[in-house]
Amino acid sequence: MRIGVKYCGGCNPRYDRVALVERIQRGQPEDTFEGAIPGVCYDQLLVVCGCSAQCADLTGLTGREIRSLWQDHP
């Protein structure tokens, strides 16, 4: 499965968004993870945010399934 990853702006320094995606990758070694590119339709678009504002700009990003992950506490 091809998974596009889009991160938020990173205003919550207590939440390690990259570490979260690395943990997910280790659990899905058969899948390909890459930074989401506009115009590419991914099998899954993973939107990783550090708070409930979920400010990640999804303009031009598409996926057959869109998963939003966020955390607003340490």
Number of C-alpha atoms within 10 A of each C-alpha: 11 15 21 24 20 20 21 19 13 16 11 16 9 12 18 14 19 12 10 12 17 12 10 12 15 10 10 12 9 10 12 11 21 14 12 22 16 12 11 12 18 22 15 18 25 23 21 24 25 25 17 11 10 18 16 16 12 15 9 11 18 19 18 9 12 16 11 12 17 16 16 13 10 9
